[in-house]
Amino acid sequence: MSIVESRVRLVVVGGAHDGRSFPVRPPFLIGRSAECNLRPASDAVSLHHCAIENRHGRPVIVDLCSDEGTFVNGFQLMCDFPLRDGDELRVGPLQFLVRVYDLVNCTEEANTADMAIQVPQEEVT
């Protein structure tokens, strides 16, 4: 039985850090609070703005009742939303490109050394 688990990276779009990429390890909290994994210095970002969670091996973005909202592909989240490779995430003034890489584990008993990374098609040239 194959198991699929996703790995996520956020790539900064625009600004001084344009193109910077960093890994997301769920649960990944975004907000101004000290316990958040990503802490933007912007009043447009709530203390606990949103989180990226792992649900059944897939990344899901959850707005945490933020004041300004969380947006995916230009639409404000009204409920939890599964993230896909290529999605655009906006949190306050920050914009990110979401990169999702699937790790396929051929058997439940296999360890992480036996996993293969499936790279999104547009990255294969």
Secondary structure, 3 states (H helix, E strand, C coil): CCEEEEEEEEEECCCCCCCCEEEECCCEEECCCCCCCECCCCCCCCCCCEEEEEECCEEEEEECCCCCCEEECCEECCCCEECCCCCEEEECCEEEEEEEEEEEECCCCCCHHHCEEECCHHHCC
